[in-house]
């Protein structure tokens, strides 16, 4: 260093080269497939996740489209071929605002839910063909004890049945678990949450299915009202609480996303709780035993904070995103081993035109590339679709 602590030209040059190659390397790993532009010809602010069929992604945005009520879109894995399949218009014959959920694909038909719209403006279940034809409402949620309202998360399919959850509605207005046939018939409530110590309230994320058993989480309820993990038979019997989140330094609280399952182990995240109050990663056996916290998010520049999506599992590694944290506090992409070791931050979102910000949904993996979406960032600050190479 020169007198006065100033950096020499030579030293500055080496630092500049180091930063240049570091940024170039990061940019080589991260690519932008699409920057959402908003209404009327594009979607905006995606909450959910992509789904993949062959070389085509399908997804939804929470707003944007012709009436700014959200969209369904498709895009190729190389970023070409972006097209809107449907713009939600609300009213009694359509949904609006598909928050907090993603599409599912069965054959050539996409199924999904909207948070509002339908005959009672309490949300809908819909289907649409991948070629954009055949849009139809399968169910309009209604207020009251016999139906749910404001569906949350994604549907799951088993045979000719679809299963899902609503944030509220039901006998106690604290959310429901339901089933419906893929043809729109046979709608029935399987469970109405009660918020008792032995039950949850306000379900979060989506259900997961193993055999004839459904597993899920609630954001509230349980022993200290910090959320729960539960299981229930697909016929509605046998509801059991597997874990009540305890909050504080030793446990998480308020899960946002969904569980994932591998063999007899469930993995998930909470949006708060833990040593810094920024959320956790955990695992638990499907029988409710062996609950273990794998990671406490710190919210520092080298860690994430407040995850609002779900994990992805590949072999013995878990991949995920956090809504905040990282160098600019705009969210992160991370990896951690299923035993809790080897936590690594892959990317810190920085927002603005050049990057995404605030990812809500989950990652998907194709080959050695991760794909996902962010709620904000990009050219119009309305969210981006991105790919991240693991090579």
C-alpha positions in Angstrom: 0.0 0.0 0.0 1.1 3.5 -0.7 1.5 6.2 2.0 -1.9 7.2 3.5 -3.4 3.7 2.9 -4.2 4.3 -0.8 -4.1 1.3 -3.2 -1.4 1.4 -5.9 -2.4 1.3 -9.5 -0.9 -2.2 -9.8 -2.9 -3.5 -6.8 -6.0 -1.8 -8.1 -5.5 -3.5 -11.4 -5.3 -7.0 -9.8 -8.4 -6.3 -7.7 -10.3 -5.1 -10.8 -9.3 -8.2 -12.8 -10.3 -10.5 -9.9 -13.7 -8.8 -9.6 -14.2 -8.9 -13.4 -13.6 -12.6 -13.6 -15.7 -13.2 -10.5 -18.7 -11.3 -12.0 -18.1 -12.9 -15.4 -18.1 -16.4 -13.8 -21.3 -15.7 -11.9 -23.0 -14.3 -15.0 -22.0 -17.4 -16.9 -23.8 -19.5 -14.4 -26.9 -17.3 -14.3 -29.0 -16.6 -17.4 -32.3 -14.8 -17.8 -34.9 -16.6 -19.9 -37.6 -13.9 -19.7 -38.2 -10.6 -18.0 -41.8 -10.1 -17.2 -43.3 -6.9 -18.7 -46.8 -6.8 -17.1 -50.2 -6.0 -18.6 -51.6 -6.3 -21.1 -49.4 -8.6 -23.2 -47.4 -10.3 -20.5 -47.6 -11.5 -16.9 -46.0 -9.9 -13.8 -44.9 -10.9 -10.3 -44.8 -14.7 -10.3 -45.4 -16.2 -6.9 -45.3 -19.9 -7.7 -43.0 -22.3 -9.5 -42.4 -23.6 -13.0 -43.4 -27.1 -14.1 -41.6 -28.9 -17.0 -42.8 -31.1 -19.8 -40.2 -32.1 -22.3 -38.4 -28.8 -23.2 -41.3 -26.5 -22.3 -42.0 -24.8 -19.0 -45.5 -23.8 -17.8 -46.2 -21.3 -15.1 -48.4 -18.5 -13.8 -48.0 -14.9 -12.7 -50.0 -13.3 -9.9 -50.9 -10.2 -11.9 -50.5 -9.0 -15.5 -52.4 -10.0 -18.6 -55.3 -8.2 -20.3 -57.1 -7.3 -17.0 -54.0 -7.4 -14.7 -55.5 -10.4 -12.9 -52.7 -12.8 -13.7 -51.7 -15.2 -16.5 -50.8 -18.7 -17.5 -47.8 -18.9 -19.8 -45.4 -21.3 -21.5 -41.7 -20.8 -22.4 -39.0 -23.1 -23.8 -36.1 -24.1 -21.6 -33.8 -22.0 -23.8 -35.9 -18.9 -23.3 -37.6 -19.0 -26.7 -41.3 -19.4 -27.5 -42.8 -17.3 -24.7 -46.5 -17.2 -25.0 -49.6 -16.5 -22.9 -52.0 -19.3 -22.7 -54.6 -17.5 -20.7 -55.2 -14.1 -19.1 -57.5 -14.3 -16.1 -60.4 -11.9 -16.2 -62.3 -12.6 -12.9 -66.0 -12.7 -12.6 -68.2 -15.7 -12.1 -66.8 -17.7 -15.1 -63.1 -17.1 -14.4 -60.5 -16.8 -11.7 -58.1 -14.0 -10.8 -54.9 -13.6 -8.9 -53.2 -17.1 -8.8 -51.1 -16.4 -5.7 -49.1 -18.9 -3.8 -49.6 -21.9 -6.2 -48.3 -23.6 -9.3 -49.8 -25.6 -12.1 -49.8 -29.4 -12.3 -49.8 -31.4 -15.6 -51.8 -34.5 -16.2 -51.6 -35.8 -19.8 -52.0 -32.7 -21.9 -54.1 -30.8 -19.3 -52.9 -28.2 -16.9 -54.8 -27.9 -13.5 -54.4 -25.0 -11.1 -56.1 -22.6 -8.7 -56.7 -18.9 -8.3 -56.9 -17.1 -5.0 -59.9 -15.0 -6.0 -62.6 -15.0 -8.7 -65.5 -17.4 -9.4 -69.1 -17.0 -8.4 -68.3 -15.9 -4.8 -65.0 -14.3 -5.5 -63.4 -16.8 -3.1 -61.2 -18.6 -5.6 -61.4 -21.2 -8.2 -60.1 -24.6 -9.5 -59.5 -24.6 -13.3 -58.2 -26.7 -16.1 -56.7 -25.7 -19.5 -55.0 -27.7 -22.3 -51.4 -27.1 -23.0 -52.3 -25.7 -26.5 -54.4 -23.0 -24.7 -57.8 -24.5 -25.6 -60.5 -25.9 -23.2 -60.2 -23.5 -20.3 -62.9 -24.3 -17.8 -63.7 -23.8 -14.1 -64.0 -27.0 -12.2 -65.1 -25.4 -8.9 -65.8 -22.0 -7.5 -65.2 -21.8 -3.8 -67.9 -20.4 -1.6 -68.0 -19.0 1.9 -69.3 -21.0 4.8 -68.9 -24.3 6.7 -69.3 -26.6 3.7 -66.6 -25.2 1.4 -63.2 -23.6 1.5 -62.2 -20.1 0.4 -59.0 -18.6 -0.9 -57.1 -21.7 -2.1 -53.4 -21.8 -1.3 -50.6 -23.9 -2.8 -50.9 -26.3 -5.7 -53.1 -29.2 -6.5 -51.8 -32.8 -6.4 -53.3 -35.7 -8.5 -53.9 -39.3 -7.6 -55.8 -41.2 -10.3 -58.8 -39.2 -11.2 -58.8 -37.1 -8.0 -57.3 -33.8 -7.3 -56.4 -32.8 -3.7 -55.6 -29.3 -2.3 -56.1 -26.9 0.6 -57.7 -23.5 1.2 -56.4 -20.8 3.5 -59.7 -20.2 5.2 -63.3 -21.5 5.0 -64.7 -24.6 6.6 -66.5 -25.1 9.9 -64.1 -22.9 11.8 -63.0 -20.6 9.0 -59.4 -21.7 9.5 -58.9 -23.5 6.3 -59.7 -26.9 4.7 -58.3 -29.9 2.9 -60.5 -31.0 -0.1 -60.7 -33.4 -3.0 -62.4 -33.0 -6.4 -62.5 -35.2 -9.5 -60.5 -34.1 -12.5 -63.8 -33.7 -14.4 -65.1 -31.3 -11.7 -67.4 -33.7 -9.9 -67.3 -35.1 -6.4 -66.0 -32.0 -4.5 -65.8 -32.8 -0.8 -64.1 -31.5 2.3 -61.7 -34.0 3.9 -60.8 -31.8 6.9 -61.7 -28.5 8.4 -58.8 -27.1 10.6 -59.8 -26.1 14.1 -56.7 -24.5 15.6 -56.8 -26.7 18.7 -53.5 -27.8 20.1 -54.0 -31.1 18.3 -54.7 -29.3 15.0 -53.4 -26.6 12.7 -54.8 -23.5 11.2 -54.4 -21.6 7.9 -52.6 -24.2 5.8 -49.5 -23.3 3.9 -48.1 -24.6 0.6 -49.3 -27.8 -1.0 -50.0 -31.4 0.1 -47.6 -34.2 -0.8 -48.7 -37.8 -1.3 -47.0 -41.1 -0.4 -49.2 -44.1 -1.0 -52.6 -43.2 0.4 -51.3 -40.7 2.9 -51.3 -36.9 2.4 -48.8 -34.7 4.3 -48.8 -31.0 4.7 -48.2 -28.0 6.9 -50.1 -25.1 8.5 -48.8 -21.6 9.1 -50.6 -21.3 12.5 -52.1 -23.5 15.1 -50.5 -26.3 17.1 -49.2 -26.2 20.7 -48.0 -22.6 20.7 -49.8 -21.3 17.5 -46.5 -21.4 15.4 -47.6 -23.9 12.8 -47.7 -27.6 12.3 -46.8 -30.6 10.2 -49.7 -33.1 9.7 -50.8 -36.2 7.8 -54.2 -37.5 6.8 -55.5 -40.4 4.7 -56.7 -39.5 1.2 -60.2 -40.6 2.3 -60.2 -38.0 5.0 -59.6 -40.3 8.0 -56.7 -40.5 10.4 -55.8 -36.9 10.7 -52.6 -36.7 12.9 -50.3 -33.9 14.0 -46.7 -34.9 13.4 -45.0 -31.8 14.8 -46.0 -28.5 16.4 -43.4 -25.8 15.6 -42.0 -24.3 18.8 -40.3 -21.2 17.5 -37.3 -19.7 19.3 -33.7 -20.7 18.9 -34.2 -24.4 18.6 -37.1 -24.7 16.2 -38.8 -22.9 13.3 -42.2 -21.2 12.9 -44.7 -20.2 10.3 -43.9 -22.4 7.3 -44.7 -20.9 3.9 -43.8 -23.6 1.4 -44.5 -27.3 1.0 -42.9 -30.5 2.3 -41.0 -32.8 -0.1 -40.6 -36.5 0.5 -37.9 -39.0 -0.1 -38.3 -42.6 1.1 -39.7 -42.2 4.6 -38.3 -38.7 5.3 -40.0 -35.3 4.9 -37.9 -32.1 4.3 -39.2 -28.5 4.6 -38.5 -25.0 5.6 -40.0 -22.4 7.9 -40.1 -18.7 7.2 -39.3 -17.6 10.8 -37.9 -19.0 14.0 -34.4 -20.4 14.6 -31.4 -18.7 16.2 -31.8 -15.4 14.2 -35.6 -15.5 13.6 -34.9 -15.8 9.8 -36.2 -19.4 9.3 -35.0 -22.9 9.2 -34.5 -26.1 7.1 -35.7 -29.3 8.8 -36.4 -33.0 8.3 -38.8 -35.4 10.0 -39.8 -39.0 9.5 -43.2 -39.7 8.0 -44.2 -41.3 11.3 -43.5 -38.0 13.1 -40.2 -39.1 14.8 -36.7 -37.8 14.4 -37.4 -34.1 13.9 -34.1 -32.4 13.2 -33.2 -28.8 12.3 -30.6 -28.9 9.5 -29.9 -25.2 9.1 -30.7 -21.9 10.8 -30.8 -19.0 8.3 -28.9 -16.0 9.6 -29.8 -13.3 7.1 -26.2 -12.3 6.6 -24.5 -11.6 3.3 -23.3 -15.2 3.2 -26.7 -16.7 4.0 -30.4 -16.5 3.2 -33.4 -15.4 5.2 -37.1 -16.0 5.3 -37.7 -18.8 2.8 -41.1 -18.8 1.2 -40.8 -21.7 -1.2 -40.0 -25.4 -1.1 -36.9 -27.5 -1.4 -35.8 -29.6 -4.3 -34.0 -32.9 -3.6 -31.4 -34.6 -5.9 -29.5 -37.6 -4.5 -28.3 -36.4 -1.1 -28.5 -32.7 -1.8 -31.3 -30.2 -1.2 -31.6 -27.0 -3.3 -33.8 -24.0 -2.5 -34.3 -20.3 -2.4 -34.9 -17.6 0.3 -37.1 -14.6 -0.1 -34.5 -12.3 1.5 -30.9 -12.4 2.7 -27.7 -12.5 0.7 -25.5 -9.6 -0.2 -28.3 -7.2 -1.2 -31.1 -8.8 0.9 -33.0 -9.6 -2.2 -32.9 -13.4 -1.8 -30.6 -16.3 -2.5 -30.2 -19.7 -4.1 -28.5 -22.3 -1.9 -27.6 -25.9 -1.5 -27.3 -28.1 1.6 -26.8 -31.8 2.1 -29.6 -33.9 3.6 -27.5 -34.5 6.7 -27.3 -30.7 7.3 -23.7 -30.4 6.2 -22.2 -28.5 3.3 -24.4 -25.4 3.2 -23.4 -23.2 0.2 -24.8 -20.0 -1.2 -24.9 -20.2 -5.0 -26.3 -16.8 -5.9 -27.4 -13.6 -4.1 -30.0 -11.8 -6.1 -29.3 -8.1 -6.5 -32.5 -6.8 -8.2 -32.6 -4.1 -10.8 -32.5 -4.6 -14.5 -29.7 -7.1 -14.4 -31.0 -9.5 -11.9 -34.1 -10.9 -10.1 -35.3 -10.2 -6.6 -37.5 -11.8 -3.9 -38.1 -15.4 -5.1 -41.3 -16.8 -3.7 -41.5 -20.2 -5.4 -39.3 -23.2 -5.8 -36.5 -24.4 -8.1 -36.7 -27.2 -10.6 -33.8 -29.2 -12.0 -33.2 -30.3 -15.5 -29.8 -32.0 -16.1 -27.3 -29.8 -14.4 -29.3 -26.6 -14.6 -31.7 -25.1 -12.0 -34.6 -23.0 -13.2 -36.8 -20.7 -11.2 -38.6 -17.3 -11.0 -38.4 -14.2 -8.9 -41.3 -12.0 -7.8 -39.5 -8.7 -8.7 -36.4 -7.6 -10.7 -35.8 -7.5 -14.4 -36.3 -4.8 -17.0 -39.8 -3.8 -15.6 -39.2 -4.9 -12.0 -42.0 -7.4 -12.5 -40.1 -10.6 -12.1 -37.8 -12.8 -14.1 -37.5 -16.4 -15.2 -33.9 -17.6 -14.8 -31.6 -20.6 -15.2 -28.6 -21.3 -13.1 -25.9 -23.8 -14.2 -24.4 -26.0 -11.6 -21.4 -26.7 -13.8 
